[in-house]
Amino acid sequence: NTQPSHPKIVHGRDQVGEMLNDIYSRDMTHHLDRCVVQGDHVAFTESCEYKDGVRVLASSMVSLRGGKIARQILIQAWDE
């Protein structure tokens, strides 16, 4: 629910863990596909579906540093 000019930003293990716990505790399915890894960069799409049929498609670009996520840009499109 954030705008490009005011993106949601999370820092550190605790904030990232809290965000992921929220997402993956929901009654929905997640499917990763179209994964591409090149050096310290990763790109993938994720399709999700809630139990009520609402679908979400996400596209991510990730930069790694020392094998850990240093930055991720995520764009989502939701059924409305």
C-alpha positions as CSV (number, residue, x, y, z in Angstrom):
1,N,0.0,0.0,0.0
2,T,2.9,2.3,-0.4
3,Q,3.6,4.8,-3.3
4,P,6.9,4.9,-5.3
5,S,7.7,8.3,-3.8
6,H,7.2,6.9,-0.3
7,P,8.3,3.2,-0.4
8,K,8.1,0.9,2.6
9,I,11.7,0.5,3.9
10,V,12.7,-2.2,6.4
11,H,16.2,-2.6,7.9
12,G,17.8,-5.4,9.8
13,R,17.0,-8.9,10.6
14,D,14.2,-8.1,13.1
15,Q,12.2,-5.9,10.7
16,V,12.7,-8.2,7.7
17,G,11.7,-11.2,9.9
18,E,8.6,-9.4,11.1
19,M,7.6,-8.6,7.5
20,L,8.2,-12.1,6.3
21,N,6.3,-13.7,9.2
22,D,3.3,-11.5,8.4
23,I,3.4,-12.4,4.7
24,Y,4.0,-16.2,5.1
25,S,1.5,-16.6,8.0
26,R,-1.4,-15.6,5.8
27,D,-3.8,-18.3,4.4
28,M,-2.4,-18.2,0.9
29,T,-0.1,-20.0,-1.5
30,H,3.2,-18.7,-2.9
31,H,4.9,-19.8,-6.1
32,L,8.3,-18.6,-7.2
33,D,9.2,-18.7,-10.8
34,R,11.4,-17.1,-13.5
35,C,14.4,-16.9,-11.1
36,V,17.6,-15.5,-12.5
37,V,20.9,-15.2,-10.7
38,Q,23.8,-13.3,-12.1
39,G,26.7,-12.6,-9.7
40,D,25.4,-10.6,-6.8
41,H,22.0,-9.9,-8.5
42,V,18.8,-11.9,-8.3
43,A,15.5,-11.4,-10.1
44,F,12.3,-13.4,-9.7
45,T,8.6,-13.3,-9.9
46,E,6.2,-14.6,-7.2
47,S,2.6,-15.4,-7.8
48,C,0.3,-15.7,-4.7
49,E,-3.3,-16.6,-4.2
50,Y,-5.4,-16.0,-1.1
51,K,-8.0,-18.6,0.0
52,D,-10.8,-16.3,-1.3
53,G,-9.3,-16.3,-4.8
54,V,-7.6,-12.9,-4.7
55,R,-4.3,-13.1,-6.6
56,V,-1.1,-11.1,-6.3
57,L,1.8,-11.0,-8.7
58,A,5.2,-9.6,-7.5
59,S,8.4,-8.9,-9.3
60,S,11.7,-8.5,-7.3
61,M,15.2,-7.3,-8.1
62,V,17.7,-8.1,-5.3
63,S,21.3,-7.0,-4.7
64,L,23.4,-9.3,-2.5
65,R,26.4,-8.4,-0.4
66,G,28.3,-11.2,1.2
67,G,25.5,-13.6,0.3
68,K,22.9,-11.6,2.1
69,I,20.2,-9.3,0.8
70,A,21.5,-5.7,0.7
71,R,18.6,-4.2,-1.2
72,Q,15.4,-5.4,-2.7
73,I,13.0,-3.6,-5.0
74,L,9.6,-5.3,-5.1
75,I,6.6,-4.3,-7.2
76,Q,3.2,-5.9,-6.7
77,A,0.0,-6.1,-8.7
78,W,-3.2,-7.2,-6.9
79,D,-6.6,-8.3,-8.2
80,E,-9.1,-5.6,-7.4
